[in-house]
Amino acid sequence: MLRLAAAAAVLAVAHAQTYYWWRYPGYDAPNEDLEHVPGASIQELEWTCGNMSNCVAFNSNGWLKNSTSDMQNGQGCDLYVKQTSPQPSFNGPYLWPIPVKYTLGGSNVTVPPTVSFVATTPSNDLTAAFQRFADLIFQHDLPSQQKEASARVNAAAARARSAAVQPGQVPFDMDTNMPGLSDPTLPSVTVTVANVNVDLQLGVDESYTLTIPADGTGATITSQTVYGAYYALQTFAQLVRWNPDAKVYQVINAPVSIQDSPRFSWRGVLIDTDRHFLPLKTIYSIIDSITYTKMNTLHWHIVDWQSWPLESAAYPLLWSAAWSYDERYTFEDVAAVVEYARQRGIRVVPEFDTPGHAGSVCVGYPEICPSPTCTMPLNPASPMTLQVVNAVLKEMASLTTDTYFHLGGDEVDTSCWSSTPAIVQWMNAHNYTTDQTYEYFVAQVDAMALAINRIPMRWEEVWKHFRTELDPRTVIHVWLSAATMQDVVNNGYKGVWSVDGIYYLDAIGEVWQSFYDADVLEGITNVTAQQNVLGGEVEMWGETADPSEVLATIWPRAAAAAERWWSYDVTSNSSAVGVAQRLADFRCRLERYGIGAAPLNNANARSAPPGPGSCLTQ
């Protein structure tokens, strides 16, 4: 059918114009379809659409189109738009997120595995970081302690090359003729940090400069804090590429000069260890992965109504609600996660959702729940309820270092209070309605957090109920409507943007373009109000994601949001030249780093690749 349609079109258009096809990876314009030709190759679709006067585009599912008006609503298949000029090429660096300011050259510089990383001010954190980044960059070299194994590898490679030489041929001279070996060699990376002892908190200086000369002199990094230095090293690691022909590592666009800093200070990922337990190694992998995008916050939704995996010394029966004996976190585990994250510039913000989403406490302490059959919200009439909450917050404050505590507060259904006689009696005695009881509970728990020098953070419903009655230090976590953020910041409160349907990673039908195109400043034009938007956070809720697939559910879509948070002033939307190419390249990099990122252009996240192919094109 396709070839007949194409032949008819060719006859009708005797002198068809030459067209160029601008490809938008992952965009499907589902409306105004002219004809469906399933199974057609891209070349056949180009031929057919190019010779039809009313065809303006086609997608890789074989739909010919007469409109591209819906192209911003990506659905996972590529869109090819008919144009009369070539698609602009991307000439910038393959970096993610894109730096705020940079200049590049056209020379190559070899980066040997022996390159020295030098800190001008001694720092144990920097010394550890140097080793981590060396391991990331030089992946084609066995660890130095395996010298015997390395020698065997080199000997085997030499035998293979020798065996490949045919009689009469001259062996290729690896030392003089291999491209790349005559380039200048980078001897060192010198890191200068103004203050190596700055505490990791929201708003810490994360800026850096990075220069890589083209003449073989050393690279330099300068920053105010070690956290800025970590981001500079991330950028450096992305600039270094393996040349398999020359068997060397190179920076291919020296000289490089970069000045960089983030637009937003809160750039995070939520993990949920209640719905499915995540082992420590999985959490460490998630922390590693979010550093690669220059994110800085791990929001740890550690407990909820389904399970309570966390130790408590004050109330040891709480973790009776763990999924199993082995699926538990000790105090030492939590402290280890916090320290692992700190060494990589990641803040850990714990969440204890109150008064709703806490029914798991009923397993160990049923007296702080309304009744055995109606477990949430927590029982405000029992003196023990707030005692337990206070004890848990104090314990967590001794294990974590961040000044923020997320205290939840969402989806509070007060019907259990209204149907429990003891609670009704208590509310009547205090002359409280159920909504006033909700407000009382929020105020009491927030005061507990403030008393231990922790700033409370609450989900959007708390703002909608109590608005400016909340302590002005409270941070509002917006997840229902972007319009709420406008209301929050215009009233002088600070907020974090995580609107459901856009930033919820468990919605596996949301494609990466949606994450990229979301604007955390939507509708907020006042400069002062904009400063109250702390940033954004993507949410990896765990109902349908366990350790077997959590990384593929997060990546690469979370990276799309991460670039907008870092590079907001120099990015606009995902159809810009180079965005898809750079993100595809970054997805391949994640895989090289051992992070199981899903194919970029899947209609559903974490789906298997559609067939054989390069990581760059799937």
CORCOR-V647099 format. One record per backbone hydrogen bond with DSSP energy under -0.5 kcal/mol. CO is the residue of the C=O (numbers start at 1). NH is the residue of the N-H. If there is no record, write none. Layout:
# CORCOR-V647099
co: <CO:CO>
nh: <NH:NH>
This chain:
# CORCOR-V647099
co: <1:2:3:4:5:6:7:8:9:12:13:20:20:21:22:23:24:24:26:26:26:28:32:35:35:37:41:42:43:44:45:46:47:48:49:51:52:54:56:57:58:59:62:62:63:64:64:65:65:68:70:72:78:79:79:80:81:83:89:93:101:103:107:108:109:110:110:112:116:116:118:118:123:124:125:126:127:128:129:130:131:132:133:134:137:138:143:145:146:147:148:149:150:151:152:153:154:155:156:157:158:159:160:162:164:166:169:172:173:173:173:178:180:184:185:186:187:188:189:189:190:190:191:191:192:195:199:201:205:207:208:209:210:211:212:212:216:219:220:221:222:223:224:225:226:227:228:229:230:231:232:233:234:235:236:239:241:242:243:243:248:249:250:250:251:251:253:254:256:257:258:259:260:265:266:267:267:268:269:270:271:271:272:277:279:280:281:282:283:284:285:286:287:288:289:290:290:291:296:297:297:298:298:299:299:300:300:301:301:302:307:309:315:317:318:319:321:324:326:328:329:330:331:332:333:334:335:336:337:338:339:341:341:342:345:347:347:348:349:350:351:351:355:358:359:360:360:361:365:366:368:371:374:377:378:379:381:382:382:383:384:385:386:387:388:389:390:391:392:393:394:395:396:396:403:405:405:406:407:408:411:412:413:414:414:415:417:419:420:420:421:422:423:424:425:426:427:428:433:434:435:436:437:438:439:440:441:442:443:444:445:446:447:448:449:449:450:455:456:457:458:459:459:460:461:462:463:466:467:471:474:475:475:476:476:477:478:479:481:481:482:482:483:484:485:486:487:488:488:489:494:495:495:496:496:497:499:499:503:503:504:506:507:508:509:511:511:512:513:514:518:519:521:523:526:527:529:530:532:532:534:534:535:536:538:538:539:539:539:540:542:546:546:549:550:551:552:554:555:556:556:557:557:558:559:560:561:562:563:565:565:566:567:567:568:573:576:578:579:580:581:582:583:584:585:586:587:588:589:590:591:594:595:599:604:607:614:614:618>
nh: <5:6:7:8:9:10:11:12:13:14:16:22:83:23:81:25:27:79:28:75:76:30:66:37:64:40:45:46:47:48:49:50:51:51:52:53:55:56:82:65:80:62:37:64:59:34:35:56:57:71:73:74:60:24:81:58:22:20:91:95:259:257:254:184:251:112:186:115:118:189:120:191:127:128:129:130:131:132:133:134:135:136:137:138:139:141:146:147:150:151:152:153:154:155:156:157:158:159:160:161:162:163:164:165:166:169:171:174:176:177:178:181:183:110:187:112:116:219:118:191:192:221:120:193:223:198:201:204:228:224:260:222:258:220:255:256:187:190:211:192:209:194:195:229:230:231:232:233:234:235:236:237:238:239:240:252:250:244:247:248:243:111:241:252:109:254:105:107:212:103:210:101:208:267:536:296:297:538:299:540:273:301:276:279:283:284:285:286:287:288:289:290:291:292:292:293:295:294:347:269:299:300:349:271:301:302:351:273:274:309:304:329:318:320:321:322:308:327:328:330:311:334:335:336:337:338:339:340:341:342:343:344:346:345:347:298:349:350:300:406:302:303:378:361:362:363:364:365:368:369:379:374:371:370:380:382:383:385:386:387:388:389:390:391:392:393:394:395:396:397:398:399:399:400:455:407:457:352:354:459:413:414:416:417:418:419:420:421:423:424:425:426:427:428:429:430:432:431:437:438:439:440:441:442:443:444:445:446:447:448:449:450:451:452:452:454:453:405:475:407:477:462:463:464:465:466:467:469:470:474:494:458:477:478:496:460:498:500:484:485:485:486:487:488:489:490:491:491:493:492:476:534:535:478:498:537:502:503:505:539:507:508:510:605:511:514:515:516:517:518:520:522:524:525:530:531:532:533:495:534:265:266:497:268:270:540:505:506:541:272:545:549:550:553:554:555:606:558:598:559:560:560:561:562:563:564:565:566:567:263:264:263:570:571:571:576:579:582:583:584:585:586:587:588:589:590:591:592:593:595:594:596:597:602:607:599:617:618:601>
